[in-house]
Amino acid sequence: MEKTNRGIAEKTHLYVMLTVFLLVGLVLSILIAVTIGSTRIPFNEVYKVILFRLFGVGDPVLYGTGALHDIVIFIRLPRLILAVAVGMGLAVCGVVMQAIVKNPLADPYILGVSSGASLGATLAVMLGVGTFLGSNFVGVMGCVGAFAVSLMVLLLANVGSRSNSVKLLLAGMALSAVCSAFSSFVVYFAHDKEGMMTITYWLMGSLAGAKWENIVIILPLVIICTLFFWTQYRVLNLMLLGDEVSITLGTDLTKYRNFYLLIASLMIGFVVYASGMIGFVGLIIPHVVRILVGTNHKRLVPVSALLGAILLVWADVLCRVIIPKNELPIGILISMIGAPSFIYLMARKSYGFGGKQ
Amino acid sequence: MEVMGNNIDVSYGDTSILKDVSIKAKDKKFVGIIGPNGSGKSTFLKCLYRVLKPNGGSVYIDGKELKHISIKESAKKVAVVAQHNFYNFDFSIEEVVMMGRSPHKKNMERDNAKDYEIVNKCLEKVGMKDFKGRSFSTLSGGEQQRIILARALAQETDCIILDEPTNHLDIKYQLQLLDIVKELGLTIISAIHDLNIAAMYCDYLYVMKDGNLMIQGKPKDVLTPKLIKDLYEVEADISEDKYGRTNIIYYPEHIKRGDKNENSNSSL
């Protein structure tokens, strides 16, 4: 008993320290990660290029053009910034989804998002649906599929009586089954081995497609949504207590649940568009952060956002360097390393949804 | 504050759960609802605290119909301590009590110094100040119920509804919780299982059976051996102690009522 009495409230200063530490850690991670890559570039050269781009300091011929400049500015940095956005988005959506369905097994993809995304991608790859959408039409279709399925889940859960956590989960499962069936149907009759490979790779997730023109939309969107959910900590906390208690505390959760789901789906849709399906981050980060700072969403949201971002930055670095001359799909790496570490954490602490169950 | 439920009907499908039940709690009175399991006590209270919509009848808070009050507003007027329920979350006790402040906060408003002050005061009122920093899941059942009471107090309402809050608590915590509540001087509406406790704390009693209101009145007038026999099919004796308090003694089947003189002398 005494061991589990961790006195969360007295750890307020610890929480502040942790947040500052993670914030500094994130900046440092980016600064270190940008010097690591398959092409060896001295780290002071890397920083000189960045300084030149940011403040115009230094020699424009040496640092404003050329291969060195292009690698840093158009390959490494966009990937890192995208990693930050994707990690943050997945972690925060994980937290929100777990609160919405009041279930610790939820991840950002739980409510049909993953199968919706893969159906969209499958249609794009196999049947060429949406080719007019530009070069990343597979991503766009994935995003559209994800968002469309979330909307349908929301509608389905509100049919008949008002939605609740269980109805949302059931609607998500039912629509997932429908979407995967259609995906399989398309794959089965397309007889397209190459297409199957493309889909499989896309589903493993990758940050390789990072481009500044995408980042300028995704990063602000993720940050704004994260800040929004941070302000909603009170309602998110109430969601864990359930509908009945929340009504006696003056909050009708149904409308919030629907609204949050919409925002989270939007975020996930964009993340899927930019990076495909990167699993496990949205499941593991919220749990790890609960072990660190407790269940209160006032802390859970910001710390998860920062930790998610840091995790993806480093996961992406590892993916690029772990196998020489080759790149490991980030989804594989995260599950391979993440799952065992999570099992370790679970075994070490008696842990269930932030308490003992 | 006065709380009134008028002609409340509740049914699930064809099954009628509550039939035309009316209850009134006058300002600063402790009103008890008693009755056997399944008599509709909790169902009625759920209508009062808006978790259940009655099929007929209406609830009034200070003369205003509940329908016309937002959920947020009613949570500032009526707080609830429900049957003992476990939350398996690692919220600290301050965080749980702080949730009682939510009806007073706008959507994006942050907790301020006044909220923390109120949380501290409420923790002190329920005698849990020394437990600050503990996480809710590490507390005993009695302590948890006191924290839930503190959360209700943090809502700063004039009325508290107790939905069998002392279920599963041992006698010390039952009395402790009700003592705290009684001291508050608020309007209290409580479903109570234990008739001795009902007699001890309530100013007024409503008796329910099979979804109907059977009888109402002061505990002394209401609680009779006949009523207890009708309600629970149990023989009982009711006496008054030297302070004028009601004592109810039950006689289960294995203790014959005819033996009661011998029985009252030897507890064996």
Contacts between the chains, C-beta under 8 A, distances in Angstrom:
chain1	res1	chain2	res2	distance
A	1	B	138	5.9
A	4	B	135	7.2
A	4	B	137	7.4
A	4	B	138	5.6
A	5	B	134	5.6
A	5	B	135	6.3
A	5	B	138	4.6
A	6	B	90	7.7
A	6	B	135	6.1
A	7	B	92	7.4
A	7	B	133	3.8
A	7	B	134	6.6
A	7	B	135	7.4
A	8	B	90	6.9
A	8	B	91	7.8
A	8	B	92	4.2
A	8	B	95	7.5
A	8	B	133	7.2
A	8	B	135	5.8
A	9	B	92	4.3
A	9	B	93	7.8
A	9	B	94	4.8
A	9	B	95	7.2
A	9	B	132	6.5
A	9	B	133	4.8
A	10	B	132	7.8
A	10	B	133	4.2
A	231	B	107	7.6
A	231	B	108	4.5
A	232	B	107	7.6
A	232	B	108	7.9
A	234	B	99	7.5
A	234	B	102	5.4
A	234	B	105	6.5
A	235	B	107	7.7
A	237	B	91	7.4
A	237	B	95	7.3
A	237	B	99	6.3
A	238	B	99	6.6
A	238	B	102	6.7
A	240	B	87	7.6
A	240	B	89	5.4
A	241	B	87	6.4
A	241	B	99	7.2
A	243	B	51	8.0
A	244	B	51	4.8
A	244	B	82	7.5
A	245	B	82	7.4
A	247	B	49	7.4
A	247	B	50	5.5
A	247	B	51	5.6
A	247	B	71	5.9
A	247	B	75	7.8
A	248	B	49	5.4
A	248	B	50	7.5
A	248	B	51	7.3
A	248	B	75	6.3
A	248	B	78	7.8
A	248	B	79	6.9
A	248	B	80	4.1
A	248	B	82	7.6
A	249	B	75	5.7
A	249	B	99	5.9
A	249	B	100	6.8
A	249	B	102	5.0
A	249	B	103	6.2
A	249	B	151	7.9
A	249	B	155	7.3
A	250	B	71	5.7
A	250	B	72	4.2
A	250	B	73	7.8
A	250	B	74	7.4
A	250	B	75	3.0
A	250	B	76	7.0
A	250	B	102	5.8
A	250	B	103	3.1
A	250	B	155	7.9
A	251	B	71	7.1
A	251	B	72	7.3
A	251	B	75	7.9
A	251	B	102	6.2
A	251	B	103	7.8
A	252	B	71	5.3
A	290	B	90	6.8
A	294	B	90	5.1
A	294	B	91	7.0
A	294	B	92	6.7
A	294	B	95	7.7
A	294	B	135	7.3
A	295	B	89	4.6
A	295	B	90	4.8
A	295	B	91	5.4
A	295	B	95	7.9
A	296	B	91	6.4
A	296	B	92	7.6
A	296	B	95	5.1
A	352	B	88	6.3
A	353	B	88	6.3
A	353	B	89	6.5
A	354	B	88	8.0
A	354	B	89	5.2
A	354	B	90	4.2
A	355	B	87	7.4
A	355	B	88	4.0
A	355	B	89	4.8
A	355	B	90	4.6
A	355	B	135	7.7
A	355	B	136	8.0
A	355	B	137	4.4
A	356	B	88	6.4
A	356	B	137	5.8
A	357	B	88	4.8
